[in-house]
Protein backbone atom coordinates (compact mmCIF):
# COMPACT_ATOMS: atom_id res chain seq x y z
CA UNK A 1 0.00 0.00 0.00
CA UNK A 2 1.34 3.43 -0.95
CA UNK A 3 1.95 5.72 2.03
CA UNK A 4 2.39 9.45 1.43
CA UNK A 5 4.39 11.17 4.14
CA UNK A 6 5.27 14.65 5.31
CA UNK A 7 9.07 14.81 5.43
CA UNK A 8 11.01 17.72 6.94
CA UNK A 9 14.64 18.04 5.83
CA UNK A 10 17.09 20.03 7.96
CA UNK A 11 20.03 21.33 5.93
CA UNK A 12 23.30 22.70 7.26
CA UNK A 13 24.04 25.05 4.36
CA UNK A 14 22.33 27.38 1.92
CA UNK A 15 24.88 26.71 -0.83
CA UNK A 16 24.40 24.32 -3.72
CA UNK A 17 27.97 23.26 -4.49
CA UNK A 18 28.57 20.97 -1.47
CA UNK A 19 28.08 17.25 -1.95
CA UNK A 20 25.49 17.14 0.84
CA UNK A 21 23.40 19.83 -0.88
CA UNK A 22 23.66 18.15 -4.28
CA UNK A 23 22.60 14.87 -2.68
CA UNK A 24 19.60 16.26 -0.83
CA UNK A 25 18.28 18.09 -3.90
CA UNK A 26 18.23 14.77 -5.73
CA UNK A 27 16.57 13.04 -2.76
CA UNK A 28 13.86 15.69 -2.53
CA UNK A 29 13.10 15.51 -6.26
CA UNK A 30 12.69 11.74 -6.06
CA UNK A 31 10.54 11.93 -2.93
CA UNK A 32 8.27 14.42 -4.66
CA UNK A 33 7.92 12.01 -7.59
CA UNK A 34 6.87 9.35 -5.09
CA UNK A 35 4.08 11.63 -3.83
CA UNK A 36 5.53 12.74 -0.49
CA UNK A 37 5.01 16.27 0.85
CA UNK A 38 8.37 17.95 1.38
CA UNK A 39 9.41 20.71 3.78
CA UNK A 40 12.92 22.03 4.36
CA UNK A 41 14.83 24.29 6.73
CA UNK A 42 18.05 26.16 5.85
CA UNK A 43 20.26 28.20 8.22
CA UNK A 44 20.17 31.32 6.03
CA UNK A 45 19.02 32.66 2.69
CA UNK A 46 20.98 31.48 -0.33
CA UNK A 47 20.95 29.56 -3.63
CA UNK A 48 19.72 26.35 -2.02
CA UNK A 49 16.65 28.12 -0.64
CA UNK A 50 15.86 29.47 -4.11
CA UNK A 51 16.41 26.07 -5.74
CA UNK A 52 14.10 24.29 -3.32
CA UNK A 53 11.39 26.94 -3.63
CA UNK A 54 11.52 26.53 -7.40
CA UNK A 55 10.84 22.83 -6.83
CA UNK A 56 7.71 23.71 -4.88
CA UNK A 57 9.21 22.94 -1.47
CA UNK A 58 8.02 24.96 1.53
CA UNK A 59 11.31 26.34 2.88
CA UNK A 60 11.86 28.03 6.26
CA UNK A 61 15.00 29.84 7.39
CA UNK A 62 16.12 29.29 10.98
CA UNK A 63 19.50 30.60 12.06
CA UNK A 64 21.17 27.55 13.60
CA UNK A 65 24.82 26.46 13.60
CA UNK A 66 26.69 23.17 13.32
CA UNK A 67 27.52 21.52 16.63
CA UNK A 68 31.28 21.83 16.20
CA UNK A 69 33.77 23.99 18.04
CA UNK A 70 34.74 27.31 16.41
CA UNK A 71 38.01 27.06 14.51
CA UNK A 72 41.18 28.83 15.61
CA UNK A 73 43.48 29.98 12.82
CA UNK A 74 44.85 33.36 13.98
CA UNK A 75 45.66 35.03 17.30
CA UNK A 76 42.55 37.18 16.90
CA UNK A 77 40.37 34.08 16.42
CA UNK A 78 41.97 32.59 19.54
CA UNK A 79 41.02 35.64 21.62
CA UNK A 80 37.46 35.64 20.27
CA UNK A 81 36.98 31.87 20.68
CA UNK A 82 35.01 31.92 23.99
CA UNK A 83 32.56 34.50 22.65
CA UNK A 84 32.13 32.60 19.37
CA UNK A 85 31.39 29.39 21.26
CA UNK A 86 28.83 31.16 23.45
CA UNK A 87 27.23 32.72 20.35
CA UNK A 88 27.00 29.27 18.71
CA UNK A 89 25.30 27.75 21.76
CA UNK A 90 22.89 30.65 22.16
CA UNK A 91 22.04 30.63 18.46
CA UNK A 92 21.20 26.91 18.61
CA UNK A 93 19.12 27.41 21.76
CA UNK A 94 16.99 30.00 19.98
CA UNK A 95 16.91 27.84 16.86
CA UNK A 96 15.48 24.91 18.80
CA UNK A 97 12.63 27.11 20.03
CA UNK A 98 11.83 28.23 16.45
CA UNK A 99 12.19 24.72 15.05
CA UNK A 100 9.94 23.27 17.73
CA UNK A 101 7.21 25.73 16.75
CA UNK A 102 7.64 24.88 13.05
CA UNK A 103 7.44 21.14 13.71
CA UNK A 104 4.27 21.59 15.75
CA UNK A 105 2.75 23.55 12.84
CA UNK A 106 3.79 21.13 10.09
CA UNK A 107 3.43 17.88 12.07
CA UNK A 108 5.85 15.93 9.86
CA UNK A 109 5.95 12.15 9.84
CA UNK A 110 9.75 12.21 9.58
CA UNK A 111 12.50 14.70 10.44
CA UNK A 112 15.59 14.03 8.31
CA UNK A 113 18.79 15.84 9.32
CA UNK A 114 21.02 15.92 6.26
CA UNK A 115 24.48 15.98 7.95
CA UNK A 116 26.04 14.60 11.09
CA UNK A 117 27.32 17.90 12.51
CA UNK A 118 23.82 19.40 12.81
CA UNK A 119 22.18 18.46 16.12
CA UNK A 120 19.12 20.72 16.56
CA UNK A 121 16.93 18.31 14.59
CA UNK A 122 17.73 15.43 16.93
CA UNK A 123 16.95 17.48 20.03
CA UNK A 124 13.60 18.76 18.74
CA UNK A 125 12.56 15.39 17.29
CA UNK A 126 13.31 13.68 20.60
CA UNK A 127 11.35 16.27 22.58
CA UNK A 128 8.31 16.11 20.29
CA UNK A 129 8.56 12.34 19.71
CA UNK A 130 8.87 12.63 15.92
CA UNK A 131 10.89 9.86 14.17
CA UNK A 132 14.35 11.21 13.35
CA UNK A 133 16.64 10.10 10.53
CA UNK A 134 20.23 11.33 10.89
CA UNK A 135 22.34 11.28 7.72
CA UNK A 136 25.99 10.88 8.70
CA UNK A 137 27.90 12.07 5.66
CA UNK A 138 31.19 13.18 7.19
CA UNK A 139 33.68 12.57 9.98
CA UNK A 140 35.22 15.22 12.18
CA UNK A 141 38.61 14.07 10.90
CA UNK A 142 37.54 14.50 7.29
CA UNK A 143 36.32 18.06 7.79
CA UNK A 144 39.11 18.89 10.29
CA UNK A 145 36.70 19.92 13.05
CA UNK A 146 35.77 18.80 16.55
CA UNK A 147 32.31 17.79 17.74
CA UNK A 148 30.72 19.80 20.53
CA UNK A 149 30.98 18.86 23.32
CA UNK A 150 33.06 15.81 22.29
CA UNK A 151 33.24 12.91 19.86
CA UNK A 152 32.45 10.53 22.72
CA UNK A 153 29.23 12.44 23.37
CA UNK A 154 28.38 12.44 19.65
CA UNK A 155 28.78 8.66 19.50
CA UNK A 156 26.55 8.28 22.55
CA UNK A 157 23.83 10.48 21.02
CA UNK A 158 23.92 8.54 17.75
CA UNK A 159 23.38 5.31 19.67
CA UNK A 160 20.07 6.68 20.96
CA UNK A 161 18.83 8.09 17.63
CA UNK A 162 15.96 6.41 15.80
CA UNK A 163 17.77 5.67 12.53
CA UNK A 164 21.25 6.72 11.39
CA UNK A 165 22.19 6.61 7.74
CA UNK A 166 25.92 6.14 7.16
CA UNK A 167 26.98 6.90 3.60
CA UNK A 168 29.75 4.29 3.76
CA UNK A 169 30.89 1.42 5.95
CA UNK A 170 33.94 3.57 6.79
CA UNK A 171 31.70 6.24 8.35
CA UNK A 172 29.82 3.57 10.29
CA UNK A 173 33.08 2.15 11.65
CA UNK A 174 34.47 5.58 12.51
CA UNK A 175 31.57 6.39 14.82
CA UNK A 176 31.10 2.76 15.94
CA UNK A 177 27.45 2.89 14.88
CA UNK A 178 25.30 -0.08 15.81
CA UNK A 179 23.68 -2.08 13.03
CA UNK A 180 20.50 -2.05 15.14
CA UNK A 181 19.77 1.61 14.32
CA UNK A 182 22.12 2.28 11.40
CA UNK A 183 21.71 1.61 7.70
CA UNK A 184 24.40 2.03 5.05
CA UNK A 185 23.00 3.87 2.05
CA UNK A 186 25.38 5.04 -0.66
CA UNK A 187 24.69 8.46 -2.13
CA UNK A 188 22.84 8.75 -5.40
CA UNK A 189 25.11 10.65 -7.75
CA UNK A 190 23.49 10.47 -11.20
CA UNK A 191 20.22 9.37 -12.79
CA UNK A 192 19.98 5.87 -14.21
CA UNK A 193 19.19 7.55 -17.55
CA UNK A 194 22.46 9.53 -17.63
CA UNK A 195 24.75 8.82 -20.57
CA UNK A 196 28.26 10.31 -20.76
CA UNK A 197 29.32 12.13 -23.88
CA UNK A 198 31.38 10.18 -26.38
CA UNK A 199 34.88 11.51 -26.95
CA UNK A 200 37.45 10.38 -29.46
CA UNK A 201 40.35 12.08 -27.71
CA UNK A 202 41.17 13.35 -24.22
CA UNK A 203 42.56 16.82 -23.50
CA UNK A 204 45.99 17.35 -21.97
CA UNK A 205 45.09 18.26 -18.35
CA UNK A 206 44.81 16.48 -15.02
CA UNK A 207 41.78 17.64 -13.04
CA UNK A 208 41.20 18.33 -9.37
CA UNK A 209 37.57 19.01 -8.41
CA UNK A 210 36.40 20.39 -5.09
CA UNK A 211 37.15 23.08 -2.58
CA UNK A 212 40.83 24.01 -2.83
CA UNK A 213 41.61 23.14 0.79
CA UNK A 214 43.84 21.01 2.95
CA UNK A 215 41.05 18.54 3.78
CA UNK A 216 40.50 17.93 0.05
CA UNK A 217 44.24 17.35 -0.47
CA UNK A 218 44.69 20.12 -3.04
CA UNK A 219 48.36 20.39 -2.01
CA UNK A 220 48.92 16.78 -3.11
CA UNK A 221 47.51 17.56 -6.54
CA UNK A 222 49.68 20.65 -6.98
CA UNK A 223 52.88 19.08 -5.66
CA UNK A 224 52.44 15.91 -7.73
CA UNK A 225 51.90 17.90 -10.91
CA UNK A 226 54.91 20.15 -10.31
CA UNK A 227 57.07 17.03 -9.99
CA UNK A 228 56.06 15.74 -13.45
CA UNK A 229 55.72 19.08 -15.23
CA UNK A 230 59.27 19.23 -16.57
CA UNK A 231 59.14 15.71 -18.02
CA UNK A 232 55.77 16.28 -19.75
CA UNK A 233 55.68 19.89 -20.98
CA UNK A 234 52.37 19.43 -22.80
CA UNK A 235 50.42 18.54 -19.62
CA UNK A 236 48.52 20.91 -17.33
CA UNK A 237 46.75 20.82 -13.96
CA UNK A 238 43.29 22.36 -13.65
CA UNK A 239 41.70 22.93 -10.24
CA UNK A 240 37.92 23.44 -10.36
CA UNK A 241 36.43 24.53 -7.06
CA UNK A 242 36.16 27.32 -4.53
CA UNK A 243 39.60 28.89 -4.06
CA UNK A 244 38.89 32.03 -2.04
CA UNK A 245 40.54 30.94 1.19
CA UNK A 246 43.88 31.13 3.00
CA UNK A 247 45.03 27.65 2.03
CA UNK A 248 44.21 28.19 -1.64
CA UNK A 249 46.09 31.49 -1.60
CA UNK A 250 49.11 29.71 -0.15
CA UNK A 251 49.02 27.20 -3.01
CA UNK A 252 48.64 29.97 -5.57
CA UNK A 253 51.74 31.65 -4.13
CA UNK A 254 53.66 28.39 -4.34
CA UNK A 255 52.60 27.87 -7.95
CA UNK A 256 53.46 31.45 -8.91
CA UNK A 257 57.07 30.83 -7.86
CA UNK A 258 57.30 27.73 -10.05
CA UNK A 259 58.56 27.78 -13.65
CA UNK A 260 55.39 25.87 -14.56
CA UNK A 261 52.92 28.40 -13.13
CA UNK A 262 51.19 29.03 -16.48
CA UNK A 263 50.26 25.35 -16.68
CA UNK A 264 48.45 25.27 -13.31
CA UNK A 265 45.01 26.84 -13.68
CA UNK A 266 42.74 27.74 -10.78
CA UNK A 267 39.32 27.76 -12.44
CA UNK A 268 37.14 28.59 -9.43
CA UNK A 269 33.66 27.10 -9.11
CA UNK A 270 32.39 25.68 -12.39
CA UNK A 271 29.04 24.49 -13.67
CA UNK A 272 30.49 22.23 -16.40
CA UNK A 273 32.22 19.69 -14.16
CA UNK A 274 31.03 16.62 -16.06
CA UNK A 275 32.43 17.97 -19.32
CA UNK A 276 35.73 18.86 -17.65
CA UNK A 277 35.91 15.36 -16.19
CA UNK A 278 35.14 13.60 -19.45
CA UNK A 279 38.02 15.39 -21.19
CA UNK A 280 40.64 15.02 -18.41
CA UNK A 281 43.62 12.67 -18.53
CA UNK A 282 42.66 11.65 -14.98
CA UNK A 283 40.74 13.07 -12.02
CA UNK A 284 42.77 13.44 -8.83
CA UNK A 285 41.00 12.64 -5.53
CA UNK A 286 43.56 13.21 -2.74
CA UNK A 287 41.08 14.07 0.06
CA UNK A 288 42.29 13.34 3.58
CA UNK A 289 39.13 11.42 4.51
CA UNK A 290 36.12 11.55 2.21
CA UNK A 291 32.84 10.52 3.81
CA UNK A 292 31.63 9.19 0.46
CA UNK A 293 33.29 11.02 -2.40
CA UNK A 294 31.02 12.31 -5.15
CA UNK A 295 33.99 13.21 -7.32
CA UNK A 296 35.20 9.61 -7.64
CA UNK A 297 31.81 8.37 -8.83
CA UNK A 298 31.27 11.32 -11.16
CA UNK A 299 34.65 10.81 -12.79
CA UNK A 300 34.00 7.09 -13.27
CA UNK A 301 30.55 7.55 -14.79
CA UNK A 302 32.16 10.01 -17.21
CA UNK A 303 34.71 7.35 -18.17
CA UNK A 304 37.81 8.98 -16.74
CA UNK A 305 40.66 7.45 -14.75
CA UNK A 306 40.62 8.21 -11.02
CA UNK A 307 43.84 8.57 -9.04
CA UNK A 308 42.70 8.57 -5.43
CA UNK A 309 43.98 8.55 -1.88
CA UNK A 310 43.41 5.14 -0.33
CA UNK A 311 41.34 6.34 2.63
CA UNK A 312 37.73 6.70 3.77
CA UNK A 313 34.92 6.65 1.24
CA UNK A 314 37.35 6.80 -1.68
CA UNK A 315 38.97 3.55 -0.56
CA UNK A 316 35.56 1.94 0.02
CA UNK A 317 34.47 2.73 -3.53
CA UNK A 318 37.70 1.24 -4.85
CA UNK A 319 37.17 -1.83 -2.66
CA UNK A 320 33.59 -2.23 -3.88
CA UNK A 321 34.88 -2.27 -7.43
CA UNK A 322 37.56 -4.79 -6.61
CA UNK A 323 34.98 -7.11 -5.01
CA UNK A 324 32.55 -6.80 -7.91
CA UNK A 325 35.03 -7.17 -10.78
CA UNK A 326 38.03 -8.98 -9.34
CA UNK A 327 40.42 -6.19 -10.32
CA UNK A 328 41.15 -2.56 -9.52
CA UNK A 329 38.83 0.10 -10.94
CA UNK A 330 41.12 3.03 -10.05
CA UNK A 331 44.70 3.94 -9.19
CA UNK A 332 45.22 3.99 -5.42
CA UNK A 333 47.92 6.01 -3.69
CA UNK A 334 49.10 6.23 -0.10
CA UNK A 335 51.17 9.41 -0.39
CA UNK A 336 52.28 12.18 -2.74
CA UNK A 337 54.96 9.93 -4.21
CA UNK A 338 52.29 7.40 -5.17
CA UNK A 339 50.09 10.02 -6.78
CA UNK A 340 53.06 11.40 -8.69
CA UNK A 341 53.99 7.95 -9.97
CA UNK A 342 50.46 7.23 -11.18
CA UNK A 343 50.39 10.56 -13.03
CA UNK A 344 53.71 9.70 -14.66
CA UNK A 345 52.36 6.30 -15.69
CA UNK A 346 49.21 7.79 -17.22
CA UNK A 347 51.36 10.16 -19.26
CA UNK A 348 53.64 7.36 -20.43
CA UNK A 349 51.07 4.60 -20.99
CA UNK A 350 48.28 6.59 -22.63
CA UNK A 351 44.52 6.18 -22.25
CA UNK A 352 44.11 2.92 -24.18
CA UNK A 353 46.26 1.13 -21.62
CA UNK A 354 43.59 1.83 -18.98
CA UNK A 355 40.50 1.11 -21.10
CA UNK A 356 39.52 -2.07 -19.20
CA UNK A 357 39.82 -0.25 -15.86
CA UNK A 358 37.71 2.65 -17.13
CA UNK A 359 35.01 0.29 -18.43
CA UNK A 360 34.90 -1.69 -15.19
CA UNK A 361 34.65 1.46 -13.10
CA UNK A 362 31.77 2.70 -15.26
CA UNK A 363 29.91 -0.58 -14.80
CA UNK A 364 30.40 -0.58 -11.02
CA UNK A 365 29.15 2.96 -10.40
CA UNK A 366 26.14 2.46 -12.66
CA UNK A 367 25.15 -0.49 -10.49
CA UNK A 368 25.70 1.13 -7.10
CA UNK A 369 25.24 4.88 -7.13
CA UNK A 370 22.13 5.98 -9.02
CA UNK A 371 19.77 8.59 -7.58
CA UNK A 372 16.80 6.23 -8.01
CA UNK A 373 18.42 3.41 -6.04
CA UNK A 374 19.31 5.82 -3.23
CA UNK A 375 15.75 7.22 -3.03
CA UNK A 376 14.18 3.75 -2.98
CA UNK A 377 16.39 2.74 -0.05
CA UNK A 378 15.57 5.94 1.87
CA UNK A 379 11.84 5.55 1.32
CA UNK A 380 12.02 2.01 2.71
CA UNK A 381 13.72 3.40 5.84
CA UNK A 382 11.10 6.14 6.21
CA UNK A 383 8.31 3.56 6.06
CA UNK A 384 10.13 1.37 8.55
CA UNK A 385 10.63 4.15 11.10
CA UNK A 386 7.10 5.55 10.71
CA UNK A 387 5.42 2.33 11.81
C-alpha positions as CSV (number, residue, x, y, z in Angstrom):
1,X,0.0,0.0,0.0
2,X,1.3,3.4,-1.0
3,X,2.0,5.7,2.0
4,X,2.4,9.4,1.4
5,X,4.4,11.2,4.1
6,X,5.3,14.7,5.3
7,X,9.1,14.8,5.4
8,X,11.0,17.7,6.9
9,X,14.6,18.0,5.8
10,X,17.1,20.0,8.0
11,X,20.0,21.3,5.9
12,X,23.3,22.7,7.3
13,X,24.0,25.0,4.4
14,X,22.3,27.4,1.9
15,X,24.9,26.7,-0.8
16,X,24.4,24.3,-3.7
17,X,28.0,23.3,-4.5
18,X,28.6,21.0,-1.5
19,X,28.1,17.3,-2.0
20,X,25.5,17.1,0.8
21,X,23.4,19.8,-0.9
22,X,23.7,18.1,-4.3
23,X,22.6,14.9,-2.7
24,X,19.6,16.3,-0.8
25,X,18.3,18.1,-3.9
26,X,18.2,14.8,-5.7
27,X,16.6,13.0,-2.8
28,X,13.9,15.7,-2.5
29,X,13.1,15.5,-6.3
30,X,12.7,11.7,-6.1
31,X,10.5,11.9,-2.9
32,X,8.3,14.4,-4.7
33,X,7.9,12.0,-7.6
34,X,6.9,9.3,-5.1
35,X,4.1,11.6,-3.8
36,X,5.5,12.7,-0.5
37,X,5.0,16.3,0.9
38,X,8.4,17.9,1.4
39,X,9.4,20.7,3.8
40,X,12.9,22.0,4.4
41,X,14.8,24.3,6.7
42,X,18.0,26.2,5.9
43,X,20.3,28.2,8.2
44,X,20.2,31.3,6.0
45,X,19.0,32.7,2.7
46,X,21.0,31.5,-0.3
47,X,20.9,29.6,-3.6
48,X,19.7,26.3,-2.0
49,X,16.7,28.1,-0.6
50,X,15.9,29.5,-4.1
51,X,16.4,26.1,-5.7
52,X,14.1,24.3,-3.3
53,X,11.4,26.9,-3.6
54,X,11.5,26.5,-7.4
55,X,10.8,22.8,-6.8
56,X,7.7,23.7,-4.9
57,X,9.2,22.9,-1.5
58,X,8.0,25.0,1.5
59,X,11.3,26.3,2.9
60,X,11.9,28.0,6.3
61,X,15.0,29.8,7.4
62,X,16.1,29.3,11.0
63,X,19.5,30.6,12.1
64,X,21.2,27.6,13.6
65,X,24.8,26.5,13.6
66,X,26.7,23.2,13.3
67,X,27.5,21.5,16.6
68,X,31.3,21.8,16.2
69,X,33.8,24.0,18.0
70,X,34.7,27.3,16.4
71,X,38.0,27.1,14.5
72,X,41.2,28.8,15.6
73,X,43.5,30.0,12.8
74,X,44.9,33.4,14.0
75,X,45.7,35.0,17.3
76,X,42.5,37.2,16.9
77,X,40.4,34.1,16.4
78,X,42.0,32.6,19.5
79,X,41.0,35.6,21.6
80,X,37.5,35.6,20.3
81,X,37.0,31.9,20.7
82,X,35.0,31.9,24.0
83,X,32.6,34.5,22.6
84,X,32.1,32.6,19.4
85,X,31.4,29.4,21.3
86,X,28.8,31.2,23.4
87,X,27.2,32.7,20.3
88,X,27.0,29.3,18.7
89,X,25.3,27.8,21.8
90,X,22.9,30.7,22.2
91,X,22.0,30.6,18.5
92,X,21.2,26.9,18.6
93,X,19.1,27.4,21.8
94,X,17.0,30.0,20.0
95,X,16.9,27.8,16.9
96,X,15.5,24.9,18.8
97,X,12.6,27.1,20.0
98,X,11.8,28.2,16.5
99,X,12.2,24.7,15.0
100,X,9.9,23.3,17.7
101,X,7.2,25.7,16.7
102,X,7.6,24.9,13.1
103,X,7.4,21.1,13.7
104,X,4.3,21.6,15.7
105,X,2.8,23.5,12.8
106,X,3.8,21.1,10.1
107,X,3.4,17.9,12.1
108,X,5.9,15.9,9.9
109,X,6.0,12.2,9.8
110,X,9.8,12.2,9.6
111,X,12.5,14.7,10.4
112,X,15.6,14.0,8.3
113,X,18.8,15.8,9.3
114,X,21.0,15.9,6.3
115,X,24.5,16.0,7.9
116,X,26.0,14.6,11.1
117,X,27.3,17.9,12.5
118,X,23.8,19.4,12.8
119,X,22.2,18.5,16.1
120,X,19.1,20.7,16.6
121,X,16.9,18.3,14.6
122,X,17.7,15.4,16.9
123,X,17.0,17.5,20.0
124,X,13.6,18.8,18.7
125,X,12.6,15.4,17.3
126,X,13.3,13.7,20.6
127,X,11.4,16.3,22.6
128,X,8.3,16.1,20.3
129,X,8.6,12.3,19.7
130,X,8.9,12.6,15.9
131,X,10.9,9.9,14.2
132,X,14.3,11.2,13.3
133,X,16.6,10.1,10.5
134,X,20.2,11.3,10.9
135,X,22.3,11.3,7.7
136,X,26.0,10.9,8.7
137,X,27.9,12.1,5.7
138,X,31.2,13.2,7.2
139,X,33.7,12.6,10.0
140,X,35.2,15.2,12.2
141,X,38.6,14.1,10.9
142,X,37.5,14.5,7.3
143,X,36.3,18.1,7.8
144,X,39.1,18.9,10.3
145,X,36.7,19.9,13.0
146,X,35.8,18.8,16.6
147,X,32.3,17.8,17.7
148,X,30.7,19.8,20.5
149,X,31.0,18.9,23.3
150,X,33.1,15.8,22.3
151,X,33.2,12.9,19.9
152,X,32.5,10.5,22.7
153,X,29.2,12.4,23.4
154,X,28.4,12.4,19.7
155,X,28.8,8.7,19.5
156,X,26.5,8.3,22.5
157,X,23.8,10.5,21.0
158,X,23.9,8.5,17.8
159,X,23.4,5.3,19.7
160,X,20.1,6.7,21.0
161,X,18.8,8.1,17.6
162,X,16.0,6.4,15.8
163,X,17.8,5.7,12.5
164,X,21.2,6.7,11.4
165,X,22.2,6.6,7.7
166,X,25.9,6.1,7.2
167,X,27.0,6.9,3.6
168,X,29.8,4.3,3.8
169,X,30.9,1.4,5.9
170,X,33.9,3.6,6.8
171,X,31.7,6.2,8.3
172,X,29.8,3.6,10.3
173,X,33.1,2.1,11.6
174,X,34.5,5.6,12.5
175,X,31.6,6.4,14.8
176,X,31.1,2.8,15.9
177,X,27.5,2.9,14.9
178,X,25.3,-0.1,15.8
179,X,23.7,-2.1,13.0
180,X,20.5,-2.0,15.1
181,X,19.8,1.6,14.3
182,X,22.1,2.3,11.4
183,X,21.7,1.6,7.7
184,X,24.4,2.0,5.0
185,X,23.0,3.9,2.1
186,X,25.4,5.0,-0.7
187,X,24.7,8.5,-2.1
188,X,22.8,8.7,-5.4
189,X,25.1,10.6,-7.8
190,X,23.5,10.5,-11.2
191,X,20.2,9.4,-12.8
192,X,20.0,5.9,-14.2
193,X,19.2,7.5,-17.5
194,X,22.5,9.5,-17.6
195,X,24.8,8.8,-20.6
196,X,28.3,10.3,-20.8
197,X,29.3,12.1,-23.9
198,X,31.4,10.2,-26.4
199,X,34.9,11.5,-26.9
200,X,37.4,10.4,-29.5
201,X,40.3,12.1,-27.7
202,X,41.2,13.3,-24.2
203,X,42.6,16.8,-23.5
204,X,46.0,17.4,-22.0
205,X,45.1,18.3,-18.4
206,X,44.8,16.5,-15.0
207,X,41.8,17.6,-13.0
208,X,41.2,18.3,-9.4
209,X,37.6,19.0,-8.4
210,X,36.4,20.4,-5.1
211,X,37.1,23.1,-2.6
212,X,40.8,24.0,-2.8
213,X,41.6,23.1,0.8
214,X,43.8,21.0,3.0
215,X,41.1,18.5,3.8
216,X,40.5,17.9,0.1
217,X,44.2,17.3,-0.5
218,X,44.7,20.1,-3.0
219,X,48.4,20.4,-2.0
220,X,48.9,16.8,-3.1
221,X,47.5,17.6,-6.5
222,X,49.7,20.6,-7.0
223,X,52.9,19.1,-5.7
224,X,52.4,15.9,-7.7
225,X,51.9,17.9,-10.9
226,X,54.9,20.2,-10.3
227,X,57.1,17.0,-10.0
228,X,56.1,15.7,-13.5
229,X,55.7,19.1,-15.2
230,X,59.3,19.2,-16.6
231,X,59.1,15.7,-18.0
232,X,55.8,16.3,-19.7
233,X,55.7,19.9,-21.0
234,X,52.4,19.4,-22.8
235,X,50.4,18.5,-19.6
236,X,48.5,20.9,-17.3
237,X,46.7,20.8,-14.0
238,X,43.3,22.4,-13.7
239,X,41.7,22.9,-10.2
240,X,37.9,23.4,-10.4
241,X,36.4,24.5,-7.1
242,X,36.2,27.3,-4.5
243,X,39.6,28.9,-4.1
244,X,38.9,32.0,-2.0
245,X,40.5,30.9,1.2
246,X,43.9,31.1,3.0
247,X,45.0,27.6,2.0
248,X,44.2,28.2,-1.6
249,X,46.1,31.5,-1.6
250,X,49.1,29.7,-0.2
251,X,49.0,27.2,-3.0
252,X,48.6,30.0,-5.6
253,X,51.7,31.7,-4.1
254,X,53.7,28.4,-4.3
255,X,52.6,27.9,-7.9
256,X,53.5,31.5,-8.9
257,X,57.1,30.8,-7.9
258,X,57.3,27.7,-10.1
259,X,58.6,27.8,-13.6
260,X,55.4,25.9,-14.6
261,X,52.9,28.4,-13.1
262,X,51.2,29.0,-16.5
263,X,50.3,25.4,-16.7
264,X,48.5,25.3,-13.3
265,X,45.0,26.8,-13.7
266,X,42.7,27.7,-10.8
267,X,39.3,27.8,-12.4
268,X,37.1,28.6,-9.4
269,X,33.7,27.1,-9.1
270,X,32.4,25.7,-12.4
271,X,29.0,24.5,-13.7
272,X,30.5,22.2,-16.4
273,X,32.2,19.7,-14.2
274,X,31.0,16.6,-16.1
275,X,32.4,18.0,-19.3
276,X,35.7,18.9,-17.7
277,X,35.9,15.4,-16.2
278,X,35.1,13.6,-19.4
279,X,38.0,15.4,-21.2
280,X,40.6,15.0,-18.4
281,X,43.6,12.7,-18.5
282,X,42.7,11.7,-15.0
283,X,40.7,13.1,-12.0
284,X,42.8,13.4,-8.8
285,X,41.0,12.6,-5.5
286,X,43.6,13.2,-2.7
287,X,41.1,14.1,0.1
288,X,42.3,13.3,3.6
289,X,39.1,11.4,4.5
290,X,36.1,11.6,2.2
291,X,32.8,10.5,3.8
292,X,31.6,9.2,0.5
293,X,33.3,11.0,-2.4
294,X,31.0,12.3,-5.2
295,X,34.0,13.2,-7.3
296,X,35.2,9.6,-7.6
297,X,31.8,8.4,-8.8
298,X,31.3,11.3,-11.2
299,X,34.6,10.8,-12.8
300,X,34.0,7.1,-13.3
301,X,30.5,7.6,-14.8
302,X,32.2,10.0,-17.2
303,X,34.7,7.4,-18.2
304,X,37.8,9.0,-16.7
305,X,40.7,7.4,-14.8
306,X,40.6,8.2,-11.0
307,X,43.8,8.6,-9.0
308,X,42.7,8.6,-5.4
309,X,44.0,8.5,-1.9
310,X,43.4,5.1,-0.3
311,X,41.3,6.3,2.6
312,X,37.7,6.7,3.8
313,X,34.9,6.7,1.2
314,X,37.4,6.8,-1.7
315,X,39.0,3.5,-0.6
316,X,35.6,1.9,0.0
317,X,34.5,2.7,-3.5
318,X,37.7,1.2,-4.9
319,X,37.2,-1.8,-2.7
320,X,33.6,-2.2,-3.9
321,X,34.9,-2.3,-7.4
322,X,37.6,-4.8,-6.6
323,X,35.0,-7.1,-5.0
324,X,32.5,-6.8,-7.9
325,X,35.0,-7.2,-10.8
326,X,38.0,-9.0,-9.3
327,X,40.4,-6.2,-10.3
328,X,41.1,-2.6,-9.5
329,X,38.8,0.1,-10.9
330,X,41.1,3.0,-10.1
331,X,44.7,3.9,-9.2
332,X,45.2,4.0,-5.4
333,X,47.9,6.0,-3.7
334,X,49.1,6.2,-0.1
335,X,51.2,9.4,-0.4
336,X,52.3,12.2,-2.7
337,X,55.0,9.9,-4.2
338,X,52.3,7.4,-5.2
339,X,50.1,10.0,-6.8
340,X,53.1,11.4,-8.7
341,X,54.0,7.9,-10.0
342,X,50.5,7.2,-11.2
343,X,50.4,10.6,-13.0
344,X,53.7,9.7,-14.7
345,X,52.4,6.3,-15.7
346,X,49.2,7.8,-17.2
347,X,51.4,10.2,-19.3
348,X,53.6,7.4,-20.4
349,X,51.1,4.6,-21.0
350,X,48.3,6.6,-22.6
351,X,44.5,6.2,-22.3
352,X,44.1,2.9,-24.2
353,X,46.3,1.1,-21.6
354,X,43.6,1.8,-19.0
355,X,40.5,1.1,-21.1
356,X,39.5,-2.1,-19.2
357,X,39.8,-0.2,-15.9
358,X,37.7,2.7,-17.1
359,X,35.0,0.3,-18.4
360,X,34.9,-1.7,-15.2
361,X,34.6,1.5,-13.1
362,X,31.8,2.7,-15.3
363,X,29.9,-0.6,-14.8
364,X,30.4,-0.6,-11.0
365,X,29.1,3.0,-10.4
366,X,26.1,2.5,-12.7
367,X,25.1,-0.5,-10.5
368,X,25.7,1.1,-7.1
369,X,25.2,4.9,-7.1
370,X,22.1,6.0,-9.0
371,X,19.8,8.6,-7.6
372,X,16.8,6.2,-8.0
373,X,18.4,3.4,-6.0
374,X,19.3,5.8,-3.2
375,X,15.7,7.2,-3.0
376,X,14.2,3.7,-3.0
377,X,16.4,2.7,0.0
378,X,15.6,5.9,1.9
379,X,11.8,5.5,1.3
380,X,12.0,2.0,2.7
381,X,13.7,3.4,5.8
382,X,11.1,6.1,6.2
383,X,8.3,3.6,6.1
384,X,10.1,1.4,8.6
385,X,10.6,4.2,11.1
386,X,7.1,5.6,10.7
387,X,5.4,2.3,11.8
